[in-house]
Every structure is written in structure tokens, then in C-alpha cells.
Amino acid sequence: MEQTRQLVGEMLVCCFVVVLLTGGFLAFFYTPSSQMVLYDGAYEQLRAVPMSAAYNSPGDQL
């Protein structure tokens, strides 16, 4: 029982680290805007499709 509790605790710490890392990444690259722009990213099927600037932010294109 103690090993299970320790394993769950370690998994929670790992999940928390992942949340911190992804949140830090988004803090630098996310554009909180509802302005409509045309998609110009790498995904060919969405090229020239209007979408919000938040969805088309540079972090999504890395």
C-alpha cells in the first residue's frame, strides 16, 4: 500500500512539472486575441482559412 501511495505521489509531481513547463511555453508564445486572421501555417488544408489570432499564434506553428 505504501509503494502505491508513493508511486501516485511521484506521478502527481511529474504531472505538475509538465503543467508548469507547458504553461511557461504558452506564457511566451500565446496571443490572446479574437481578431480574425488568415492561417498561414504548415498544415496545408487550413491555408487561407480565417481563424482567430489566438489559434494562429506562433506557439502553434512550432
PDBQT receptor file of N, H, CA, C and O in Angstrom, charges set to zero:
ATOM      1  N   MET A   1       0.819  -1.199   0.000  1.00  0.00    +0.000 N 
ATOM      2  CA  MET A   1       0.000   0.000   0.000  1.00  0.00    +0.000 C 
ATOM      3  C   MET A   1       0.865   1.265   0.000  1.00  0.00    +0.000 C 
ATOM      4  O   MET A   1       0.554   2.252  -0.667  1.00  0.00    +0.000 OA
ATOM      5  N   GLU A   2       1.952   1.206   0.763  1.00  0.00    +0.000 N 
ATOM      6  H   GLU A   2       2.204   0.405   1.305  1.00  0.00    +0.000 HD
ATOM      7  CA  GLU A   2       2.843   2.365   0.833  1.00  0.00    +0.000 C 
ATOM      8  C   GLU A   2       3.518   2.634  -0.506  1.00  0.00    +0.000 C 
ATOM      9  O   GLU A   2       3.711   3.789  -0.885  1.00  0.00    +0.000 OA
ATOM     10  N   GLN A   3       3.878   1.568  -1.226  1.00  0.00    +0.000 N 
ATOM     11  H   GLN A   3       3.722   0.630  -0.918  1.00  0.00    +0.000 HD
ATOM     12  CA  GLN A   3       4.505   1.746  -2.539  1.00  0.00    +0.000 C 
ATOM     13  C   GLN A   3       3.533   2.373  -3.528  1.00  0.00    +0.000 C 
ATOM     14  O   GLN A   3       3.924   3.211  -4.341  1.00  0.00    +0.000 OA
ATOM     15  N   THR A   4       2.293   1.977  -3.463  1.00  0.00    +0.000 N 
ATOM     16  H   THR A   4       1.975   1.297  -2.802  1.00  0.00    +0.000 HD
ATOM     17  CA  THR A   4       1.269   2.534  -4.355  1.00  0.00    +0.000 C 
ATOM     18  C   THR A   4       1.089   4.020  -4.080  1.00  0.00    +0.000 C 
ATOM     19  O   THR A   4       1.007   4.824  -5.008  1.00  0.00    +0.000 OA
ATOM     20  N   ARG A   5       1.029   4.379  -2.811  1.00  0.00    +0.000 N 
ATOM     21  H   ARG A   5       1.096   3.726  -2.057  1.00  0.00    +0.000 HD
ATOM     22  CA  ARG A   5       0.866   5.783  -2.436  1.00  0.00    +0.000 C 
ATOM     23  C   ARG A   5       2.069   6.610  -2.904  1.00  0.00    +0.000 C 
ATOM     24  O   ARG A   5       1.908   7.736  -3.376  1.00  0.00    +0.000 OA
ATOM     25  N   GLN A   6       3.264   6.048  -2.773  1.00  0.00    +0.000 N 
ATOM     26  H   GLN A   6       3.395   5.133  -2.390  1.00  0.00    +0.000 HD
ATOM     27  CA  GLN A   6       4.464   6.746  -3.211  1.00  0.00    +0.000 C 
ATOM     28  C   GLN A   6       4.475   6.901  -4.738  1.00  0.00    +0.000 C 
ATOM     29  O   GLN A   6       4.864   7.954  -5.243  1.00  0.00    +0.000 OA
ATOM     30  N   LEU A   7       4.059   5.877  -5.471  1.00  0.00    +0.000 N 
ATOM     31  H   LEU A   7       3.743   5.022  -5.061  1.00  0.00    +0.000 HD
ATOM     32  CA  LEU A   7       4.011   5.935  -6.926  1.00  0.00    +0.000 C 
ATOM     33  C   LEU A   7       3.019   7.000  -7.398  1.00  0.00    +0.000 C 
ATOM     34  O   LEU A   7       3.308   7.759  -8.323  1.00  0.00    +0.000 OA
ATOM     35  N   VAL A   8       1.854   7.049  -6.760  1.00  0.00    +0.000 N 
ATOM     36  H   VAL A   8       1.619   6.433  -6.008  1.00  0.00    +0.000 HD
ATOM     37  CA  VAL A   8       0.860   8.054  -7.123  1.00  0.00    +0.000 C 
ATOM     38  C   VAL A   8       1.393   9.455  -6.847  1.00  0.00    +0.000 C 
ATOM     39  O   VAL A   8       1.165  10.367  -7.642  1.00  0.00    +0.000 OA
ATOM     40  N   GLY A   9       2.092   9.639  -5.745  1.00  0.00    +0.000 N 
ATOM     41  H   GLY A   9       2.277   8.898  -5.099  1.00  0.00    +0.000 HD
ATOM     42  CA  GLY A   9       2.693  10.929  -5.421  1.00  0.00    +0.000 C 
ATOM     43  C   GLY A   9       3.732  11.344  -6.444  1.00  0.00    +0.000 C 
ATOM     44  O   GLY A   9       3.781  12.508  -6.842  1.00  0.00    +0.000 OA
ATOM     45  N   GLU A  10       4.561  10.408  -6.873  1.00  0.00    +0.000 N 
ATOM     46  H   GLU A  10       4.521   9.462  -6.549  1.00  0.00    +0.000 HD
ATOM     47  CA  GLU A  10       5.574  10.709  -7.886  1.00  0.00    +0.000 C 
ATOM     48  C   GLU A  10       4.926  11.052  -9.224  1.00  0.00    +0.000 C 
ATOM     49  O   GLU A  10       5.397  11.949  -9.925  1.00  0.00    +0.000 OA
ATOM     50  N   MET A  11       3.867  10.361  -9.583  1.00  0.00    +0.000 N 
ATOM     51  H   MET A  11       3.485   9.632  -9.014  1.00  0.00    +0.000 HD
ATOM     52  CA  MET A  11       3.159  10.675 -10.832  1.00  0.00    +0.000 C 
ATOM     53  C   MET A  11       2.541  12.071 -10.770  1.00  0.00    +0.000 C 
ATOM     54  O   MET A  11       2.561  12.797 -11.765  1.00  0.00    +0.000 OA
ATOM     55  N   LEU A  12       1.995  12.455  -9.618  1.00  0.00    +0.000 N 
ATOM     56  H   LEU A  12       1.979  11.866  -8.810  1.00  0.00    +0.000 HD
ATOM     57  CA  LEU A  12       1.425  13.786  -9.468  1.00  0.00    +0.000 C 
ATOM     58  C   LEU A  12       2.496  14.865  -9.604  1.00  0.00    +0.000 C 
ATOM     59  O   LEU A  12       2.248  15.910 -10.205  1.00  0.00    +0.000 OA
ATOM     60  N   VAL A  13       3.675  14.619  -9.056  1.00  0.00    +0.000 N 
ATOM     61  H   VAL A  13       3.876  13.770  -8.568  1.00  0.00    +0.000 HD
ATOM     62  CA  VAL A  13       4.776  15.581  -9.192  1.00  0.00    +0.000 C 
ATOM     63  C   VAL A  13       5.181  15.710 -10.657  1.00  0.00    +0.000 C 
ATOM     64  O   VAL A  13       5.416  16.819 -11.137  1.00  0.00    +0.000 OA
ATOM     65  N   CYS A  14       5.263  14.601 -11.364  1.00  0.00    +0.000 N 
ATOM     66  H   CYS A  14       5.072  13.700 -10.974  1.00  0.00    +0.000 HD
ATOM     67  CA  CYS A  14       5.612  14.641 -12.795  1.00  0.00    +0.000 C 
ATOM     68  C   CYS A  14       4.555  15.392 -13.590  1.00  0.00    +0.000 C 
ATOM     69  O   CYS A  14       4.895  16.189 -14.465  1.00  0.00    +0.000 OA
ATOM     70  N   CYS A  15       3.291  15.155 -13.306  1.00  0.00    +0.000 N 
ATOM     71  H   CYS A  15       3.015  14.507 -12.596  1.00  0.00    +0.000 HD
ATOM     72  CA  CYS A  15       2.216  15.872 -13.998  1.00  0.00    +0.000 C 
ATOM     73  C   CYS A  15       2.288  17.366 -13.709  1.00  0.00    +0.000 C 
ATOM     74  O   CYS A  15       2.058  18.181 -14.603  1.00  0.00    +0.000 OA
ATOM     75  N   PHE A  16       2.601  17.731 -12.480  1.00  0.00    +0.000 N 
ATOM     76  H   PHE A  16       2.787  17.069 -11.754  1.00  0.00    +0.000 HD
ATOM     77  CA  PHE A  16       2.720  19.139 -12.109  1.00  0.00    +0.000 C 
ATOM     78  C   PHE A  16       3.874  19.799 -12.864  1.00  0.00    +0.000 C 
ATOM     79  O   PHE A  16       3.748  20.942 -13.303  1.00  0.00    +0.000 OA
ATOM     80  N   VAL A  17       4.988  19.100 -13.019  1.00  0.00    +0.000 N 
ATOM     81  H   VAL A  17       5.090  18.171 -12.663  1.00  0.00    +0.000 HD
ATOM     82  CA  VAL A  17       6.123  19.637 -13.770  1.00  0.00    +0.000 C 
ATOM     83  C   VAL A  17       5.744  19.845 -15.231  1.00  0.00    +0.000 C 
ATOM     84  O   VAL A  17       6.119  20.855 -15.826  1.00  0.00    +0.000 OA
ATOM     85  N   VAL A  18       5.004  18.905 -15.816  1.00  0.00    +0.000 N 
ATOM     86  H   VAL A  18       4.700  18.084 -15.332  1.00  0.00    +0.000 HD
ATOM     87  CA  VAL A  18       4.556  19.057 -17.205  1.00  0.00    +0.000 C 
ATOM     88  C   VAL A  18       3.645  20.265 -17.337  1.00  0.00    +0.000 C 
ATOM     89  O   VAL A  18       3.768  21.022 -18.300  1.00  0.00    +0.000 OA
ATOM     90  N   VAL A  19       2.738  20.462 -16.399  1.00  0.00    +0.000 N 
ATOM     91  H   VAL A  19       2.638  19.847 -15.617  1.00  0.00    +0.000 HD
ATOM     92  CA  VAL A  19       1.846  21.621 -16.427  1.00  0.00    +0.000 C 
ATOM     93  C   VAL A  19       2.643  22.921 -16.317  1.00  0.00    +0.000 C 
ATOM     94  O   VAL A  19       2.337  23.889 -17.013  1.00  0.00    +0.000 OA
ATOM     95  N   LEU A  20       3.648  22.955 -15.466  1.00  0.00    +0.000 N 
ATOM     96  H   LEU A  20       3.897  22.169 -14.901  1.00  0.00    +0.000 HD
ATOM     97  CA  LEU A  20       4.484  24.155 -15.339  1.00  0.00    +0.000 C 
ATOM     98  C   LEU A  20       5.241  24.445 -16.628  1.00  0.00    +0.000 C 
ATOM     99  O   LEU A  20       5.315  25.598 -17.052  1.00  0.00    +0.000 OA
ATOM    100  N   LEU A  21       5.801  23.424 -17.253  1.00  0.00    +0.000 N 
ATOM    101  H   LEU A  21       5.741  22.487 -16.909  1.00  0.00    +0.000 HD
ATOM    102  CA  LEU A  21       6.564  23.621 -18.481  1.00  0.00    +0.000 C 
ATOM    103  C   LEU A  21       5.676  24.094 -19.628  1.00  0.00    +0.000 C 
ATOM    104  O   LEU A  21       6.038  25.030 -20.341  1.00  0.00    +0.000 OA
ATOM    105  N   THR A  22       4.529  23.464 -19.815  1.00  0.00    +0.000 N 
ATOM    106  H   THR A  22       4.235  22.704 -19.236  1.00  0.00    +0.000 HD
ATOM    107  CA  THR A  22       3.642  23.873 -20.902  1.00  0.00    +0.000 C 
ATOM    108  C   THR A  22       3.054  25.254 -20.638  1.00  0.00    +0.000 C 
ATOM    109  O   THR A  22       2.865  26.029 -21.575  1.00  0.00    +0.000 OA
ATOM    110  N   GLY A  23       2.765  25.572 -19.395  1.00  0.00    +0.000 N 
ATOM    111  H   GLY A  23       2.918  24.942 -18.634  1.00  0.00    +0.000 HD
ATOM    112  CA  GLY A  23       2.270  26.901 -19.055  1.00  0.00    +0.000 C 
ATOM    113  C   GLY A  23       3.317  27.970 -19.315  1.00  0.00    +0.000 C 
ATOM    114  O   GLY A  23       2.992  29.055 -19.799  1.00  0.00    +0.000 OA
ATOM    115  N   GLY A  24       4.572  27.671 -18.997  1.00  0.00    +0.000 N 
ATOM    116  H   GLY A  24       4.836  26.790 -18.604  1.00  0.00    +0.000 HD
ATOM    117  CA  GLY A  24       5.647  28.615 -19.291  1.00  0.00    +0.000 C 
ATOM    118  C   GLY A  24       5.810  28.833 -20.774  1.00  0.00    +0.000 C 
ATOM    119  O   GLY A  24       6.035  29.960 -21.215  1.00  0.00    +0.000 OA
ATOM    120  N   PHE A  25       5.700  27.769 -21.554  1.00  0.00    +0.000 N 
ATOM    121  H   PHE A  25       5.518  26.853 -21.196  1.00  0.00    +0.000 HD
ATOM    122  CA  PHE A  25       5.786  27.880 -23.008  1.00  0.00    +0.000 C 
ATOM    123  C   PHE A  25       4.663  28.763 -23.543  1.00  0.00    +0.000 C 
ATOM    124  O   PHE A  25       4.905  29.650 -24.361  1.00  0.00    +0.000 OA
ATOM    125  N   LEU A  26       3.445  28.526 -23.087  1.00  0.00    +0.000 N 
ATOM    126  H   LEU A  26       3.248  27.806 -22.422  1.00  0.00    +0.000 HD
ATOM    127  CA  LEU A  26       2.305  29.320 -23.544  1.00  0.00    +0.000 C 
ATOM    128  C   LEU A  26       2.405  30.777 -23.100  1.00  0.00    +0.000 C 
ATOM    129  O   LEU A  26       1.935  31.670 -23.805  1.00  0.00    +0.000 OA
ATOM    130  N   ALA A  27       3.013  31.027 -21.940  1.00  0.00    +0.000 N 
ATOM    131  H   ALA A  27       3.395  30.302 -21.367  1.00  0.00    +0.000 HD
ATOM    132  CA  ALA A  27       3.137  32.393 -21.457  1.00  0.00    +0.000 C 
ATOM    133  C   ALA A  27       3.956  33.245 -22.414  1.00  0.00    +0.000 C 
ATOM    134  O   ALA A  27       3.723  34.450 -22.517  1.00  0.00    +0.000 OA
ATOM    135  N   PHE A  28       4.903  32.648 -23.110  1.00  0.00    +0.000 N 
ATOM    136  H   PHE A  28       5.092  31.670 -23.026  1.00  0.00    +0.000 HD
ATOM    137  CA  PHE A  28       5.754  33.402 -24.020  1.00  0.00    +0.000 C 
ATOM    138  C   PHE A  28       5.222  33.457 -25.450  1.00  0.00    +0.000 C 
ATOM    139  O   PHE A  28       5.533  34.402 -26.174  1.00  0.00    +0.000 OA
ATOM    140  N   PHE A  29       4.437  32.482 -25.874  1.00  0.00    +0.000 N 
ATOM    141  H   PHE A  29       4.184  31.714 -25.286  1.00  0.00    +0.000 HD
ATOM    142  CA  PHE A  29       4.065  32.390 -27.272  1.00  0.00    +0.000 C 
ATOM    143  C   PHE A  29       2.583  32.564 -27.575  1.00  0.00    +0.000 C 
ATOM    144  O   PHE A  29       2.230  32.750 -28.739  1.00  0.00    +0.000 OA
ATOM    145  N   TYR A  30       1.713  32.515 -26.596  1.00  0.00    +0.000 N 
ATOM    146  H   TYR A  30       2.000  32.364 -25.650  1.00  0.00    +0.000 HD
ATOM    147  CA  TYR A  30       0.271  32.596 -26.842  1.00  0.00    +0.000 C 
ATOM    148  C   TYR A  30      -0.153  34.038 -27.097  1.00  0.00    +0.000 C 
ATOM    149  O   TYR A  30       0.320  34.947 -26.416  1.00  0.00    +0.000 OA
ATOM    150  N   THR A  31      -1.028  34.258 -28.059  1.00  0.00    +0.000 N 
ATOM    151  H   THR A  31      -1.412  33.519 -28.613  1.00  0.00    +0.000 HD
ATOM    152  CA  THR A  31      -1.562  35.576 -28.374  1.00  0.00    +0.000 C 
ATOM    153  C   THR A  31      -3.049  35.608 -28.024  1.00  0.00    +0.000 C 
ATOM    154  O   THR A  31      -3.859  35.074 -28.782  1.00  0.00    +0.000 OA
ATOM    155  N   PRO A  32      -3.431  36.212 -26.911  1.00  0.00    +0.000 N 
ATOM    156  CA  PRO A  32      -4.841  36.228 -26.522  1.00  0.00    +0.000 C 
ATOM    157  C   PRO A  32      -5.632  37.277 -27.300  1.00  0.00    +0.000 C 
ATOM    158  O   PRO A  32      -5.835  38.393 -26.821  1.00  0.00    +0.000 OA
ATOM    159  N   SER A  33      -6.068  36.917 -28.485  1.00  0.00    +0.000 N 
ATOM    160  H   SER A  33      -5.903  36.011 -28.874  1.00  0.00    +0.000 HD
ATOM    161  CA  SER A  33      -6.779  37.865 -29.341  1.00  0.00    +0.000 C 
ATOM    162  C   SER A  33      -7.897  37.154 -30.082  1.00  0.00    +0.000 C 
ATOM    163  O   SER A  33      -7.773  35.984 -30.444  1.00  0.00    +0.000 OA
ATOM    164  N   SER A  34      -8.986  37.872 -30.302  1.00  0.00    +0.000 N 
ATOM    165  H   SER A  34      -9.086  38.823 -30.008  1.00  0.00    +0.000 HD
ATOM    166  CA  SER A  34     -10.079  37.308 -31.081  1.00  0.00    +0.000 C 
ATOM    167  C   SER A  34     -10.124  37.911 -32.483  1.00  0.00    +0.000 C 
ATOM    168  O   SER A  34     -11.074  37.681 -33.231  1.00  0.00    +0.000 OA
ATOM    169  N   GLN A  35      -9.100  38.678 -32.835  1.00  0.00    +0.000 N 
ATOM    170  H   GLN A  35      -8.329  38.865 -32.227  1.00  0.00    +0.000 HD
ATOM    171  CA  GLN A  35      -9.011  39.265 -34.176  1.00  0.00    +0.000 C 
ATOM    172  C   GLN A  35      -8.911  38.145 -35.212  1.00  0.00    +0.000 C 
ATOM    173  O   GLN A  35      -8.167  37.183 -35.020  1.00  0.00    +0.000 OA
ATOM    174  N   MET A  36      -9.652  38.269 -36.296  1.00  0.00    +0.000 N 
ATOM    175  H   MET A  36     -10.257  39.050 -36.452  1.00  0.00    +0.000 HD
ATOM    176  CA  MET A  36      -9.643  37.249 -37.338  1.00  0.00    +0.000 C 
ATOM    177  C   MET A  36      -8.448  37.450 -38.275  1.00  0.00    +0.000 C 
ATOM    178  O   MET A  36      -8.204  38.558 -38.753  1.00  0.00    +0.000 OA
ATOM    179  N   VAL A  37      -7.708  36.367 -38.530  1.00  0.00    +0.000 N 
ATOM    180  H   VAL A  37      -7.907  35.467 -38.142  1.00  0.00    +0.000 HD
ATOM    181  CA  VAL A  37      -6.559  36.384 -39.433  1.00  0.00    +0.000 C 
ATOM    182  C   VAL A  37      -6.666  35.181 -40.361  1.00  0.00    +0.000 C 
ATOM    183  O   VAL A  37      -7.452  34.270 -40.104  1.00  0.00    +0.000 OA
ATOM    184  N   LEU A  38      -5.892  35.171 -41.425  1.00  0.00    +0.000 N 
ATOM    185  H   LEU A  38      -5.253  35.911 -41.634  1.00  0.00    +0.000 HD
ATOM    186  CA  LEU A  38      -5.844  34.020 -42.323  1.00  0.00    +0.000 C 
ATOM    187  C   LEU A  38      -4.707  33.108 -41.899  1.00  0.00    +0.000 C 
ATOM    188  O   LEU A  38      -3.596  33.572 -41.643  1.00  0.00    +0.000 OA
ATOM    189  N   TYR A  39      -4.980  31.812 -41.824  1.00  0.00    +0.000 N 
ATOM    190  H   TYR A  39      -5.882  31.435 -42.031  1.00  0.00    +0.000 HD
ATOM    191  CA  TYR A  39      -3.979  30.834 -41.417  1.00  0.00    +0.000 C 
ATOM    192  C   TYR A  39      -2.894  30.735 -42.484  1.00  0.00    +0.000 C 
ATOM    193  O   TYR A  39      -3.185  30.651 -43.677  1.00  0.00    +0.000 OA
ATOM    194  N   ASP A  40      -1.631  30.747 -42.033  1.00  0.00    +0.000 N 
ATOM    195  H   ASP A  40      -1.394  30.815 -41.064  1.00  0.00    +0.000 HD
ATOM    196  CA  ASP A  40      -0.513  30.610 -42.957  1.00  0.00    +0.000 C 
ATOM    197  C   ASP A  40       0.531  29.628 -42.424  1.00  0.00    +0.000 C 
ATOM    198  O   ASP A  40       1.717  29.744 -42.730  1.00  0.00    +0.000 OA
ATOM    199  N   GLY A  41       0.080  28.670 -41.633  1.00  0.00    +0.000 N 
ATOM    200  H   GLY A  41      -0.884  28.576 -41.384  1.00  0.00    +0.000 HD
ATOM    201  CA  GLY A  41       0.981  27.709 -41.017  1.00  0.00    +0.000 C 
ATOM    202  C   GLY A  41       1.339  26.550 -41.921  1.00  0.00    +0.000 C 
ATOM    203  O   GLY A  41       1.130  26.600 -43.133  1.00  0.00    +0.000 OA
ATOM    204  N   ALA A  42       1.880  25.510 -41.321  1.00  0.00    +0.000 N 
ATOM    205  H   ALA A  42       2.050  25.469 -40.337  1.00  0.00    +0.000 HD
ATOM    206  CA  ALA A  42       2.398  24.369 -42.059  1.00  0.00    +0.000 C 
ATOM    207  C   ALA A  42       1.303  23.410 -42.545  1.00  0.00    +0.000 C 
ATOM    208  O   ALA A  42       1.529  22.664 -43.498  1.00  0.00    +0.000 OA
ATOM    209  N   TYR A  43       0.150  23.412 -41.927  1.00  0.00    +0.000 N 
ATOM    210  H   TYR A  43      -0.035  24.018 -41.153  1.00  0.00    +0.000 HD
ATOM    211  CA  TYR A  43      -0.912  22.481 -42.292  1.00  0.00    +0.000 C 
ATOM    212  C   TYR A  43      -1.606  22.973 -43.552  1.00  0.00    +0.000 C 
ATOM    213  O   TYR A  43      -2.321  23.975 -43.526  1.00  0.00    +0.000 OA
ATOM    214  N   GLU A  44      -1.394  22.267 -44.651  1.00  0.00    +0.000 N 
ATOM    215  H   GLU A  44      -0.813  21.454 -44.673  1.00  0.00    +0.000 HD
ATOM    216  CA  GLU A  44      -1.830  22.707 -45.981  1.00  0.00    +0.000 C 
ATOM    217  C   GLU A  44      -3.341  22.879 -46.093  1.00  0.00    +0.000 C 
ATOM    218  O   GLU A  44      -3.796  23.819 -46.745  1.00  0.00    +0.000 OA
ATOM    219  N   GLN A  45      -4.121  22.013 -45.487  1.00  0.00    +0.000 N 
ATOM    220  H   GLN A  45      -3.752  21.249 -44.958  1.00  0.00    +0.000 HD
ATOM    221  CA  GLN A  45      -5.574  22.049 -45.652  1.00  0.00    +0.000 C 
ATOM    222  C   GLN A  45      -6.223  23.257 -44.982  1.00  0.00    +0.000 C 
ATOM    223  O   GLN A  45      -7.369  23.589 -45.286  1.00  0.00    +0.000 OA
ATOM    224  N   LEU A  46      -5.510  23.915 -44.080  1.00  0.00    +0.000 N 
ATOM    225  H   LEU A  46      -4.580  23.645 -43.833  1.00  0.00    +0.000 HD
ATOM    226  CA  LEU A  46      -6.071  25.092 -43.413  1.00  0.00    +0.000 C 
ATOM    227  C   LEU A  46      -5.555  26.407 -43.990  1.00  0.00    +0.000 C 
ATOM    228  O   LEU A  46      -5.962  27.473 -43.527  1.00  0.00    +0.000 OA
ATOM    229  N   ARG A  47      -4.687  26.363 -44.971  1.00  0.00    +0.000 N 
ATOM    230  H   ARG A  47      -4.357  25.497 -45.347  1.00  0.00    +0.000 HD
ATOM    231  CA  ARG A  47      -4.134  27.594 -45.532  1.00  0.00    +0.000 C 
ATOM    232  C   ARG A  47      -5.247  28.497 -46.044  1.00  0.00    +0.000 C 
ATOM    233  O   ARG A  47      -6.166  28.042 -46.725  1.00  0.00    +0.000 OA
ATOM    234  N   ALA A  48      -5.157  29.776 -45.711  1.00  0.00    +0.000 N 
ATOM    235  H   ALA A  48      -4.411  30.145 -45.157  1.00  0.00    +0.000 HD
ATOM    236  CA  ALA A  48      -6.086  30.830 -46.111  1.00  0.00    +0.000 C 
ATOM    237  C   ALA A  48      -7.475  30.679 -45.477  1.00  0.00    +0.000 C 
ATOM    238  O   ALA A  48      -8.434  31.289 -45.951  1.00  0.00    +0.000 OA
ATOM    239  N   VAL A  49      -7.593  29.886 -44.429  1.00  0.00    +0.000 N 
ATOM    240  H   VAL A  49      -6.814  29.391 -44.045  1.00  0.00    +0.000 HD
ATOM    241  CA  VAL A  49      -8.862  29.763 -43.701  1.00  0.00    +0.000 C 
ATOM    242  C   VAL A  49      -8.871  30.814 -42.590  1.00  0.00    +0.000 C 
ATOM    243  O   VAL A  49      -7.909  30.895 -41.826  1.00  0.00    +0.000 OA
ATOM    244  N   PRO A  50      -9.929  31.619 -42.480  1.00  0.00    +0.000 N 
ATOM    245  CA  PRO A  50      -9.983  32.619 -41.410  1.00  0.00    +0.000 C 
ATOM    246  C   PRO A  50     -10.124  31.948 -40.041  1.00  0.00    +0.000 C 
ATOM    247  O   PRO A  50     -10.904  31.012 -39.869  1.00  0.00    +0.000 OA
ATOM    248  N   MET A  51      -9.360  32.443 -39.085  1.00  0.00    +0.000 N 
ATOM    249  H   MET A  51      -8.726  33.204 -39.225  1.00  0.00    +0.000 HD
ATOM    250  CA  MET A  51      -9.412  31.933 -37.708  1.00  0.00    +0.000 C 
ATOM    251  C   MET A  51      -8.942  33.026 -36.764  1.00  0.00    +0.000 C 
ATOM    252  O   MET A  51      -8.396  34.038 -37.204  1.00  0.00    +0.000 OA
ATOM    253  N   SER A  52      -9.147  32.831 -35.486  1.00  0.00    +0.000 N 
ATOM    254  H   SER A  52      -9.590  32.009 -35.129  1.00  0.00    +0.000 HD
ATOM    255  CA  SER A  52      -8.738  33.845 -34.519  1.00  0.00    +0.000 C 
ATOM    256  C   SER A  52      -7.219  33.863 -34.402  1.00  0.00    +0.000 C 
ATOM    257  O   SER A  52      -6.555  32.858 -34.651  1.00  0.00    +0.000 OA
ATOM    258  N   ALA A  53      -6.686  35.000 -34.026  1.00  0.00    +0.000 N 
ATOM    259  H   ALA A  53      -7.226  35.817 -33.824  1.00  0.00    +0.000 HD
ATOM    260  CA  ALA A  53      -5.235  35.141 -33.863  1.00  0.00    +0.000 C 
ATOM    261  C   ALA A  53      -4.730  34.248 -32.735  1.00  0.00    +0.000 C 
ATOM    262  O   ALA A  53      -3.567  33.843 -32.751  1.00  0.00    +0.000 OA
ATOM    263  N   ALA A  54      -5.567  33.935 -31.769  1.00  0.00    +0.000 N 
ATOM    264  H   ALA A  54      -6.511  34.264 -31.756  1.00  0.00    +0.000 HD
ATOM    265  CA  ALA A  54      -5.157  33.063 -30.677  1.00  0.00    +0.000 C 
ATOM    266  C   ALA A  54      -4.843  31.662 -31.197  1.00  0.00    +0.000 C 
ATOM    267  O   ALA A  54      -3.873  31.045 -30.758  1.00  0.00    +0.000 OA
ATOM    268  N   TYR A  55      -5.643  31.161 -32.114  1.00  0.00    +0.000 N 
ATOM    269  H   TYR A  55      -6.432  31.662 -32.471  1.00  0.00    +0.000 HD
ATOM    270  CA  TYR A  55      -5.409  29.827 -32.683  1.00  0.00    +0.000 C 
ATOM    271  C   TYR A  55      -4.202  29.836 -33.616  1.00  0.00    +0.000 C 
ATOM    272  O   TYR A  55      -3.520  28.819 -33.748  1.00  0.00    +0.000 OA
ATOM    273  N   ASN A  56      -3.933  30.943 -34.252  1.00  0.00    +0.000 N 
ATOM    274  H   ASN A  56      -4.487  31.769 -34.145  1.00  0.00    +0.000 HD
ATOM    275  CA  ASN A  56      -2.860  31.052 -35.217  1.00  0.00    +0.000 C 
ATOM    276  C   ASN A  56      -1.587  31.620 -34.593  1.00  0.00    +0.000 C 
ATOM    277  O   ASN A  56      -0.704  32.064 -35.327  1.00  0.00    +0.000 OA
ATOM    278  N   SER A  57      -1.463  31.621 -33.268  1.00  0.00    +0.000 N 
ATOM    279  H   SER A  57      -2.180  31.261 -32.672  1.00  0.00    +0.000 HD
ATOM    280  CA  SER A  57      -0.299  32.200 -32.619  1.00  0.00    +0.000 C 
ATOM    281  C   SER A  57       0.962  31.395 -32.913  1.00  0.00    +0.000 C 
ATOM    282  O   SER A  57       0.861  30.206 -33.219  1.00  0.00    +0.000 OA
ATOM    283  N   PRO A  58       2.145  31.998 -32.832  1.00  0.00    +0.000 N 
ATOM    284  CA  PRO A  58       3.388  31.334 -33.219  1.00  0.00    +0.000 C 
ATOM    285  C   PRO A  58       3.659  30.040 -32.463  1.00  0.00    +0.000 C 
ATOM    286  O   PRO A  58       4.308  29.148 -33.009  1.00  0.00    +0.000 OA
ATOM    287  N   GLY A  59       3.191  29.907 -31.236  1.00  0.00    +0.000 N 
ATOM    288  H   GLY A  59       2.663  30.632 -30.792  1.00  0.00    +0.000 HD
ATOM    289  CA  GLY A  59       3.424  28.676 -30.493  1.00  0.00    +0.000 C 
ATOM    290  C   GLY A  59       2.771  27.472 -31.132  1.00  0.00    +0.000 C 
ATOM    291  O   GLY A  59       3.243  26.350 -30.952  1.00  0.00    +0.000 OA
ATOM    292  N   ASP A  60       1.692  27.677 -31.877  1.00  0.00    +0.000 N 
ATOM    293  H   ASP A  60       1.308  28.589 -32.023  1.00  0.00    +0.000 HD
ATOM    294  CA  ASP A  60       1.005  26.576 -32.540  1.00  0.00    +0.000 C 
ATOM    295  C   ASP A  60       1.736  26.114 -33.777  1.00  0.00    +0.000 C 
ATOM    296  O   ASP A  60       1.445  25.030 -34.284  1.00  0.00    +0.000 OA
ATOM    297  N   GLN A  61       2.670  26.888 -34.281  1.00  0.00    +0.000 N 
ATOM    298  H   GLN A  61       2.906  27.768 -33.870  1.00  0.00    +0.000 HD
ATOM    299  CA  GLN A  61       3.338  26.562 -35.521  1.00  0.00    +0.000 C 
ATOM    300  C   GLN A  61       4.708  25.946 -35.305  1.00  0.00    +0.000 C 
ATOM    301  O   GLN A  61       5.386  25.621 -36.280  1.00  0.00    +0.000 OA
ATOM    302  N   LEU A  62       5.138  25.774 -34.061  1.00  0.00    +0.000 N 
ATOM    303  H   LEU A  62       4.586  26.038 -33.270  1.00  0.00    +0.000 HD
ATOM    304  CA  LEU A  62       6.452  25.187 -33.796  1.00  0.00    +0.000 C 
ATOM    305  C   LEU A  62       6.447  23.696 -33.964  1.00  0.00    +0.000 C 
ATOM    306  O   LEU A  62       7.479  23.051 -33.776  1.00  0.00    +0.000 OA
TER     307      LEU A  62
